[in-house]
Amino acid sequence: MVGEGVLLECLANPLVTDVLSVSRRPCGRTHAKLKEFIVSDFLKLKPDDAHFKGYDACFFCAGISSVGLKEADYTRITFDTTVHFANVVLAQSPAAVFTYVSGAGTDSTEKGRSMWARVKGKTENTLASMPFRRVYNFRPAFMKATEGQVHLLPLYKYISWMYPLLKAIIPSGVSTLQEVALAMIQLVDRDFPKTIITVKDIKELAKSA
């Protein structure tokens, strides 16, 4: 869901000239800016893969719920896969900005009781130590999908009506996926004093786009 929303904004945004979509399945879209690289297993990517050469930014939007997963399985998908992918990008585009979609409630100390929050925190901390031009860890909460999206979890279809209500009650806890994407694009060529990007930051960055 997040990747598709970010992709739609990148394709529409005049600041973005080229997009490489890396996924396990085709995105189902065609566009003059868009190239696709279908990968069955991200952990099998090699550092010398020239698909990743010369890009200004990587928006890493892949993720999975921790519900029903053991910590080892969740760590392999969330930490191992993300860090391996980042190393491949770093080998080919060391001057890139790496943006990771984490989540509100992530535990930067890696010592909390919540398994998913610790693993996300470990992922954020590891990425932050890598020598990209800049690394940003986005921590969105409830996100409203962009019109025209098709890759939505079944649950979202039943809870999307809550967005206006949540926006009125806890505006700092909701954003649109378009705002998330606009904030990411803004941070490619803009210095920002924070590396952990909250919902409030997302909204401010999107507004200034």
N, C-alpha and C positions, 0 to 999 in steps of 0.2 A: 504493500500500500504506500509506504513512504517513498520507496524508490520510484514508483510510477508517478506520484505527485511531483517529486523533484524533477524527474525527466520531462514532464509536460511543461514545467516552467522554463527549464533550460532550452527546450526546443523553441519556445515562444519568445525568449528574452534576447534582445539584440546584442547584449554584451557577450553572449556565448556564441562562438563561431563553429565549434565542433564538439560532438558528444560521442563518447564510446560507452555503450551500455554493455556491462559485463554481468551475465546472469546465467542461471541454469536452464532457462527457457526463453524463447523469443518473446520480445515485449509486445508483439502484435501491431507495431506502428512503423510507418515509413516516413522519412523526412530527409530533406537535403543535407541537414547537419548530422544526421544520425548514422553511426556504424554500430554493428552488434558483434559481440564476441561471446559465443555460447560455450560455457565451461561446465562440465559435469561435476567436477570436484575442485573447489578453490584451493584446497590443500595440495593439489598436484601441480599448481602453477609454478613455473621456473623463473628465477630472477633475470634470466636473459631473454624473457619474452618481450619481443619488440612491439607487441600490441600497445604496451603502456608507455611508450617512449614519447617524450615531448609535450606532455600535458601540463597545464597550469594548476590543475586541482583534481582531487579525487573526493567525491561525495559518497562515502560508504554508508549505505542505507540498509544493508541486509541485517536481518535479525530474526529472533524466534522467541516465543513465550517460554518461560521456564516451567510452566504448569505441566506436571507429570514427568518431568525430566530429572534424572539424577545429576548431581553436581558435576561429575566427570563428563557426562554427555553434554550438558549445558556449557561447560568450559570449553570443550572441543569446538563447539559451534560458535560460541560467542567470543572467546578469547583467542584460541589457536587459529581459527580461520581468519579473523580480522587482522591479527598481527602478521600472519603469513602473507596475506594480501598486501598489507602496508609495506612489507619488506620488498615485495615484487615491484610495487609502484616506486618505492624509494630507489631501487636499483636502476630504473629506467628514467624516472623524472624526479631527481633529488631536489629540484627547485620548486616542487609542487606544494600547494597547501592541502593538507589532509584533514578532512572533516568527517567526524564519526558521529553517527546518530546513536546516542546512548539513551538516557531516559531520566525523567524526574525521579528523585529518590535514590540515585546511584550513591554508593558508599565509597568515597575516595580513600577512607582509612583502610578499607579491605578487611575490617575486623568486626563488622556488624553481624547481626543474627540472620539477616535476609541473604539467602544464597545468591539470588540473581543480582542483588545490589553490590555484593562483594565482587562477583565476577566482572560486572560492568566496571566497577571501580578499578580493578586490576587492569582491565583493558584500556581504560582512559589513561591511567598512569604510565603504562608501557608505551602507548602511542605518544604521549607528551614528551617522553624521553628520546624519541627518534628525531634525527636531524633533518626533518623537512624544513621548508622555508617557514611554515607555521603549522601548528596543529590546533584544531578546535574540536571540543567535545560538546555536542549539542544535547541538551536535556529537555526535550519537549515533553508535554503531558498529553492531554486529550487534543487530537488534531482533527480538524474538519477536512474531509477529502475534497479534492478539486473536481469541479464538474467535468464529466467525461471519463472519470476513472472507472476501470472495470475490475481491477485486481483488489477487491475488498474482502476482508474476512466476513463470513456470514453474520457474525455477531454485530458488526458495524452497521449493517442495514437496519438493525433493531434499536440501536442506541444513537444514531446520527441525529435524531430529533432533539437530543439533549444539548446540542451545541449552543443554541441561543440562551437556554436556561443557565448553563454553566458559565457562559460568557458574562451574564448579568450578575451571577452570584460570586464567582471566583475568576475574574478576568485574567489574573496572573497564572491561571492553570489551564488555559485553552488557547489555541492558535489555529490558523488554517495551514494546510500543507503548502499553499502558495506563499504564505509568510515565511515558513521554514526555508523554502527554496530560495526566496529572495534574499533572506539573511545569509545563506550560504554563498550565493553569488556575490553579494556585497563584500564578503570577507576575503575573497580571492585577491583583490587589489587594495584592500584597506587594512591598515593597522588597527587593532582593537586591543584595549588594555586587559581584556579578560580572555582566558582560554576555555573556560567552562561557560557555555552559552545557555542561559535560562530562558524561560518563556518570555519574560519581560525584555530581555536582550533581543530575542527573535523579533518581537513586535517593533521595537525601536529601530532595529536594522532594516526591517522590511519597510517601515514607514519612510525611511530616508532613501530608499532605493529610487 
